[in-house]
Amino acid sequence: METLRNGTQVVWFDPKLLNVPPDMCFEAPYWLVQNKVTGSAKGRGTTWFVQLDGLQAALRHYRRGGLFGKLVKDQYWFSGWENTRSYQEYQLLQHLREKGVNVPRPIAAQADKFGPFYSADLLSERIPNAKDLVDTLQQAPLSAEVYYSIGQQIHKLHQAQVNHTDLNIHNLLLDIENKVWIIDFDKCYEQSGDDWKQGNLERLKRSFHKEVKRFAIHWQESDWHSLLSGYHST
């Protein structure tokens, strides 16, 4: 990782993956002018999908949710560059990849300070030909083997002592080869001990039940047992 300081902006980036000026890569108009935008997705804001040399990337601006987010959309209290949400997520993704967890490669992160506040962005790898479990399970059920693989990947996450505070089936992806990926690590963190891990699993199970009611996904209780078998296999 390299660091670029430009006035009130600090950028952290991987020079092996980023082939454009680091201080420009967080601006959607820059990618539009370069004709490198390949798509977008709506959430709290717009996530832009852009084309780099040899890989696609997702550009996300950090935005607040909930009631407070209606008043202060994208400003956070500044308490040091390494405490910014963008730096924290970049570092967490690096840590997880070093531990063998299937997560997107972090490409670049930035924080821009103004007064006592900052705003932030993250550019990370977009997993090609991947869908989240909600989209996948709306089409057809998954095999016990795939659920076993999902459990194994979550176990690796927990072995790395990372608490995914929003572990749900929207944040689990399957690519075209049924390889399992875990995404969206904003506000997640390393945590010692084991007491919190069961809470992660219970949150994930609740999300299966929730999406069965919302979207009639193809899921049943025996699928959860297959997932747990994978989780406890190592």
C-alpha positions, 0 to 999 in steps of 0.5 A: 500500500502507498499513501498520497497526501494532497492538501486535506485529502489522504489516499491509500492505494495499491499501485499494482492495481491502480493505473490512474491518478490516485487522487482522481479515481474517486470522482465519477465524472472522471470515469465517465469522461474516460468512458470507463463506467460499466454500470451502477447500483443504487443503495444509500447512494450510487455505487459506480462500476468502472473498468481498470486494466484487467479488472472491474472495480466498484466505487462507493461513497460512504453515506450514513443510514437511518434517521441521522443520515437524513440530516448528515448524509456523508460527514463523519467526525474526524479522530485521525486518518487511521480511524476513518471508515475508508482506511479501516475497511481497506486494511480489513480487506487486506487482512482478510485476503492475507488470511485466505478469506474470499473478499474483494481486493482493496484498490484505493481508499480516500478521506477528505478532511474539512474542519472537524469532519471528513468524507470518504470513498473506497474503490474495491474489486468487483467480483466478476459474474457474481450474484448475491444469495438473494438473487441466486435463491430466487431462481433455484435452490442451492446444493448441500455442497454450496452451503457447506462451502459457505459455512467454510468461508464464514469459519475462515472469516471468524478464524481471522477474528473479524466480526462482520456486523452485517452478515446477511445473505445480501453480503454473500456472493456466488460467482459463476463457479459457485465460489463463495465471496463475502463483501461489505465490511464497512463498520466491521472490525477485528475482535478477540475471543469467540463469544460474538461469533454465534451472534454473527451466525444467528444474524445470518440465519435470520436473514434467510428467514426474512428473505423467504418471507419477502422474496420466497427464496428457495431455502429450507431449514436443512440448508442451514444444517449443511452450512453449519456442517461446513462451518464446523468442518475445520 
